[in-house]
Amino acid sequence: MALLEVKNLGISFGGLRAVDGFNITIEKGQLYGLIGPNGAGKTTCFNMLTGVYTPTDGTITLDGKDITGKKTVEINKEGIARTFQNIRLFKEQSVLDNVKIGLHNQMPYSTLTGILRLPKYRKVEAEMNEKAMELLKVFDLDKEADFLASNLPYGKQRKLEIARALATNPKLLLLDEPAAGMNPNETKELMETIHFVRDEFDMTVLLIEHDMKLVSGICEELTVLNFGQVLAQGKTSDVLNDPQVIKAYLGE
Ligand SMILES: Nc1ncnc2c1ncn2[C@@H]1O[C@H](COP(=O)(O)OP(=O)(O)OP(=O)(O)O)[C@@H](O)[C@H]1O
């Protein structure tokens, strides 16, 4: 059974058909890329997969469960986490707290227990601190745990966003243009991080990216969107050599 099965997904904004007949199948453990020209509908697909937008047509099945039309928080609990094109961290909070925010969706105590600071709350908080520090260590961010997120260099902010997404314990990680704004060294390090995340966390990753070096370096399969529709789909090397893809996107 595929981890993610999307069938005939579509959405309209007024008269604009932003995505139409979108199909994708992603197996557990894959590194999968979604590419295409600006405005092709890639982020709109992510927004439908994560419940930000409700699709007008189609179905989304995660690990055998229909999650179409569910709310963002529910979808996150079902196992999809994401990062954003423009980094969205809690910039005035510490690096540690940013990861703990991700862990809170699995918080096993009630709001009242939290407000009253009951013993269970203190025990869970201590465990959460430990878990968050472990995650930060994995991303080599533990020394900056007490820094404000806004004081981290750009590449590390991207890493922190990935760490926070992983803290929600997802089955599928969506990365929206993770290399945007990065210099070549940061991009190289990001590629290693993504590989590491897949191997270490047994993660499945779907990413949107314009940086073809990153795409060809890490994605095993690709889907190309053009004007809201799938233009090509398959093994990365085949797709990148497809004359239609070169004409519509790569040849620009
Ligand atoms: N909330 C919305 N209301 C109206 N139109 C929207 C909305 N969200 C997206 N669109 C439109 O849908 C189309 C697809 O946009 P989308 O952001 O998904 O493209 P993209 O492939 O992610 O582009 P880019 O590579 O530039 O990020 C665009 O024409 C966009 O203007």
The ligand as a Gaussian input file, in Angstrom:
#p B3LYP/6-31G(d) Opt

LIG

0 1
 N       -6.199000      31.637000      -2.266000
 C       -6.129000      31.842000      -3.577000
 N       -7.046000      32.603000      -4.210000
 C       -6.972000      32.815000      -5.533000
 N       -6.019000      32.299000      -6.351000
 C       -5.084000      31.528000      -5.774000
 C       -5.067000      31.261000      -4.363000
 N       -4.008000      30.457000      -4.087000
 C       -3.376000      30.244000      -5.273000
 N       -4.027000      30.897000      -6.280000
 C       -3.660000      30.873000      -7.692000
 O       -3.457000      29.522000      -8.076000
 C       -2.398000      29.427000      -9.017000
 C       -1.351000      28.486000      -8.521000
 O       -0.599000      29.118000      -7.475000
 P        0.503000      28.350000      -6.602000
 O        0.987000      29.315000      -5.564000
 O       -0.016000      27.059000      -6.160000
 O        1.659000      28.127000      -7.677000
 P        3.107000      27.519000      -7.468000
 O        3.287000      26.460000      -8.499000
 O        3.307000      27.119000      -6.058000
 O        4.035000      28.765000      -7.840000
 P        5.485000      29.229000      -7.275000
 O        6.509000      28.314000      -7.878000
 O        5.609000      30.621000      -7.815000
 O        5.431000      29.184000      -5.794000
 C       -1.875000      30.836000      -9.240000
 O       -2.514000      31.372000     -10.392000
 C       -2.327000      31.554000      -7.986000
 O       -2.498000      32.933000      -8.213000

